[in-house]
Amino acid sequence: MTTQLGFEYLLSSLVYGVLGFGLFMLSLWIMEKLTPYSLEKKITEEGNLALGIVVAAIVLSLGIIYAAAIH
């Protein structure tokens, strides 16, 4: 049995994808503003591996939370 993907499903997927991406970027921006130093500078220029791992864990966690909430 095959089902066709309707336009409304594609549109809702696009809307939820944009919403999730927007929330994700907003969360990263808030996280950057709440820290007393620039996360990007600490990770890239100073090579702080521990901070990079913590930020990566936060990014993955936010992605999982938003994906579950939107799904």
Phi and psi in degrees as GROMACS dihedral restraints (atoms count N, CA, C in turn):
[ dihedral_restraints ]
;  ai    aj    ak    al  type     phi  dphi    fc
    3     4     5     6     1  -111.4    20    10
    4     5     6     7     1   146.7    20    10
    6     7     8     9     1  -122.1    20    10
    7     8     9    10     1   145.1    20    10
    9    10    11    12     1   -93.5    20    10
   10    11    12    13     1   143.5    20    10
   12    13    14    15     1   -83.6    20    10
   13    14    15    16     1   114.6    20    10
   15    16    17    18     1   -79.0    20    10
   16    17    18    19     1   161.2    20    10
   18    19    20    21     1   -61.1    20    10
   19    20    21    22     1   -36.2    20    10
   21    22    23    24     1   -65.7    20    10
   22    23    24    25     1   -31.9    20    10
   24    25    26    27     1   -71.5    20    10
   25    26    27    28     1   -40.2    20    10
   27    28    29    30     1   -65.0    20    10
   28    29    30    31     1   -42.6    20    10
   30    31    32    33     1   -64.9    20    10
   31    32    33    34     1   -43.5    20    10
   33    34    35    36     1   -66.9    20    10
   34    35    36    37     1   -36.3    20    10
   36    37    38    39     1   -63.7    20    10
   37    38    39    40     1   -41.4    20    10
   39    40    41    42     1   -64.8    20    10
   40    41    42    43     1   -44.2    20    10
   42    43    44    45     1   -63.1    20    10
   43    44    45    46     1   -46.4    20    10
   45    46    47    48     1   -67.2    20    10
   46    47    48    49     1   -34.4    20    10
   48    49    50    51     1   -64.0    20    10
   49    50    51    52     1   -44.9    20    10
   51    52    53    54     1   -65.8    20    10
   52    53    54    55     1   -40.6    20    10
   54    55    56    57     1   -62.2    20    10
   55    56    57    58     1   -45.8    20    10
   57    58    59    60     1   -62.9    20    10
   58    59    60    61     1   -42.7    20    10
   60    61    62    63     1   -64.6    20    10
   61    62    63    64     1   -40.7    20    10
   63    64    65    66     1   -63.2    20    10
   64    65    66    67     1   -44.5    20    10
   66    67    68    69     1   -63.6    20    10
   67    68    69    70     1   -38.2    20    10
   69    70    71    72     1   -64.5    20    10
   70    71    72    73     1   -45.9    20    10
   72    73    74    75     1   -67.1    20    10
   73    74    75    76     1   -36.8    20    10
   75    76    77    78     1   -63.0    20    10
   76    77    78    79     1   -41.2    20    10
   78    79    80    81     1   -63.4    20    10
   79    80    81    82     1   -42.0    20    10
   81    82    83    84     1   -65.0    20    10
   82    83    84    85     1   -39.6    20    10
   84    85    86    87     1   -64.2    20    10
   85    86    87    88     1   -43.2    20    10
   87    88    89    90     1   -63.6    20    10
   88    89    90    91     1   -41.8    20    10
   90    91    92    93     1   -62.5    20    10
   91    92    93    94     1   -39.6    20    10
   93    94    95    96     1   -65.0    20    10
   94    95    96    97     1   -39.5    20    10
   96    97    98    99     1   -73.6    20    10
   97    98    99   100     1   -29.1    20    10
   99   100   101   102     1   -77.8    20    10
  100   101   102   103     1   -22.7    20    10
  102   103   104   105     1   -81.7    20    10
  103   104   105   106     1   145.8    20    10
  105   106   107   108     1   -75.6    20    10
  106   107   108   109     1    -2.9    20    10
  108   109   110   111     1  -138.6    20    10
  109   110   111   112     1   166.7    20    10
  111   112   113   114     1   -79.2    20    10
  112   113   114   115     1   119.5    20    10
  114   115   116   117     1   -63.1    20    10
  115   116   117   118     1   -41.8    20    10
  117   118   119   120     1   -61.8    20    10
  118   119   120   121     1   -42.8    20    10
  120   121   122   123     1   -66.5    20    10
  121   122   123   124     1   -44.3    20    10
  123   124   125   126     1   -61.5    20    10
  124   125   126   127     1   -40.5    20    10
  126   127   128   129     1   -77.9    20    10
  127   128   129   130     1   -46.7    20    10
  129   130   131   132     1   -82.9    20    10
  130   131   132   133     1   -52.0    20    10
  132   133   134   135     1   -79.4    20    10
  133   134   135   136     1   -41.1    20    10
  135   136   137   138     1   -91.7    20    10
  136   137   138   139     1   -11.9    20    10
  138   139   140   141     1    67.3    20    10
  139   140   141   142     1    38.2    20    10
  141   142   143   144     1   -78.4    20    10
  142   143   144   145     1    95.3    20    10
  144   145   146   147     1   -66.8    20    10
  145   146   147   148     1   -38.9    20    10
  147   148   149   150     1   -62.5    20    10
  148   149   150   151     1   -42.7    20    10
  150   151   152   153     1   -66.1    20    10
  151   152   153   154     1   -37.2    20    10
  153   154   155   156     1   -62.4    20    10
  154   155   156   157     1   -39.7    20    10
  156   157   158   159     1   -67.6    20    10
  157   158   159   160     1   -41.6    20    10
  159   160   161   162     1   -64.0    20    10
  160   161   162   163     1   -44.7    20    10
  162   163   164   165     1   -64.7    20    10
  163   164   165   166     1   -39.3    20    10
  165   166   167   168     1   -62.5    20    10
  166   167   168   169     1   -40.3    20    10
  168   169   170   171     1   -64.4    20    10
  169   170   171   172     1   -39.8    20    10
  171   172   173   174     1   -65.7    20    10
  172   173   174   175     1   -42.5    20    10
  174   175   176   177     1   -62.3    20    10
  175   176   177   178     1   -45.2    20    10
  177   178   179   180     1   -63.0    20    10
  178   179   180   181     1   -41.7    20    10
  180   181   182   183     1   -63.2    20    10
  181   182   183   184     1   -44.2    20    10
  183   184   185   186     1   -62.5    20    10
  184   185   186   187     1   -41.3    20    10
  186   187   188   189     1   -61.5    20    10
  187   188   189   190     1   -42.7    20    10
  189   190   191   192     1   -66.4    20    10
  190   191   192   193     1   -42.3    20    10
  192   193   194   195     1   -63.0    20    10
  193   194   195   196     1   -47.7    20    10
  195   196   197   198     1   -66.7    20    10
  196   197   198   199     1   -37.6    20    10
  198   199   200   201     1   -64.3    20    10
  199   200   201   202     1   -41.7    20    10
  201   202   203   204     1   -68.5    20    10
  202   203   204   205     1   -38.3    20    10
  204   205   206   207     1   -68.7    20    10
  205   206   207   208     1   -37.9    20    10
  207   208   209   210     1   -77.7    20    10
  208   209   210   211     1   -34.5    20    10
